Amino acid sequence: MSLSRKTALAGVFEHPARFAPNKSMFQIMAESVRGALDDAGLKIQDVDGVCTTGIGMSGMGVVGFCDYMNLTPNFVDSTSIGGSSFVAHTAHAAAAIAAGLCKVAVVVYGSTAASQRFAIGTGGGGGGSDPCDQYEVPFGPTTVGSYAMMAQRHMHEYGTTSEQLAEIAVTMRLHASMNPAAKYRELITVEDVMASRIISSPLHLLDCCIISDGGGALVVTSAERARDLKKKPAYILGCAETVRHPARGRRDFMEMAASQSGPLAFERAGVTPGDIDMAMIYDSFTITVLMTLENLGFCKRGEGGAFVGGGRLRYDGALPTNTDGGGLSSNHPGMRGIFLVIEAVKQLRGECGPRQVKDCALALCHGTGGTLGIRHSGATLILSNQ
Amino acid sequence: MPTKYVEVQGCATYYYYTGPTTLPDVVPDLSRGRKVILVHGAGSNGHSWHNQVAHLGRLHSPIAIDLPAHGRSSGVEGRNTVQEYSDFVVAFLDALGIGTAVVAGRSMGGAIAMDMAVRYPERVEAIVPVVTAAKFNIPPQRIEALRGVAMGRAPQAFVTDGFSPATVKDRFEIVREGWMEQVQTDPRVRYTDMVACTRCDLREDLGRIGRPALILAGADDPITTPADAELVHGRIRGSKLRVIADAAHHLPNEQPAETNSAIEGFLAEL
């Protein structure tokens, strides 16, 4: 059974807050749900599916959020696989709707990571408290440290340079400069990235995503219903998700989940990387974007450094990527998966103003959750406005 | 010290007050003595006035605010000029239904208080400029260093030059507190505040101030020196000047008792 074009995203909303110490996580989430429902032209009474998780809530946070919203949905999902969770939630909601488990599902995320001073990349350990974490946590890895190790390895194996990574940050900032809600909008150069201080060698400060408050929500419903709603639907063509772990040292740790979820999603959508008009790639760090593009098959392994150069990722380039400014410049409230889908939908609708990608009909979102080099998840989603 | 929010110019503005707490959107009781608005310095926040709020709250109704994007107030960008900050504080007074108030300000906040007395005399009962200047003399390399921090080129340097040698030697916890207070605000905001300060020149305007003024300076302050305070004192008619020993740019925390009694005495004479 194929899911292709059976369901669609009917409403999206990105919360404009970047620093909101006056709001709670649930408040940001509730405001986002209202925004997305308004966008779709639906009411809260229409919602019978809720998908959420977050860094600020417990494993049962979805139940608490339903209480906050006074919802008793027929479908809930709180799959928690890191920042990619919301891309996976979108796929799960689509499958649930196609299978008749619910009719209108909201996928929502909110966080006050900045105003609560969460130490996401450096302060916390790059590992949790699960039994498998005993192999890394005692040695004190940090999230940024593990991603930096990937960058180091990529440089060693393929001769990738810091300047090539910097190009990604510069492009994201260019996009952010055209997004009035972005947290950092002042243009930067490759030299600025190179001059910013080293956080974990070889990653500079400007190679790392920012920390902000914020949130967002998506409304998923059947393609049929979406066609009758306010906005042009963004149809879900294909999706896939998986995880990668080092398999106790037996797997090349540069192999990402994207290398499995990407081809599977392309196959399910019936398209190839060459068909994609714009991509939203989780940019926790510049190296994440480069390696994800390789693993998804946009270029060969090792060619990422050259691939991201020459303005290819610019909104007017060959593969416009992270046109909202990404986690590197616009917002990163702890997890970013939801914003990948929001911006892709806006691009497919042609709502992006100066940063609008021309003739954008096919978009790809890929979320990465967890920590590259240790354990991570990947979720790919392919959307179309046709 | 209770706190709450009020919406001002689209910014959820955080403020500290005294007395009984009230429900959201209900203005706290401000009927004791004088209403005193305490405005913090560049890159700082309202908590830097905690000694004054606690003490003045016994007889008066002090309120210390977090300017936009500072401390716990919302937003990621401050304002570009001292004048825009003054407009903001006036909008804050409107939001709380305060007609006139005594405005005390430290450093950049002091410039805001003086500018309010110049441009909004009907809203200002008296002013207390604390460790401030009519024209800030901030070395360009200091601005450049802050720009480097804002651009991510350098970590924020831990410096003690805003404190009196006596504070550094005997009461290092005050230095530590000052550091912890300013890291609550994005360094980009601190940078734009400093730029706003360098753009501000009130020397020609001070003669128009017709409100009582108490000017407080720290004897050891290298940033806004006692000479800067003298100039302000000379230009605001009828103003009083107190230069407090063993204090520098963090006077309200370095010498809280002296600061409090000076302000309290001034308020009693109004």
Interface residues (C-beta under 8 A of the other chain):
Chain A: A17 R18 F19 A20 P21 N22 K23 S115 K183 I188 D192 A195 S196 R197 H204 L205 L206 S212
Chain B: Y5 A12 Y14 A69 R72 S73 S74 G75 V76 M151 G152 R153 A154 P155 D186
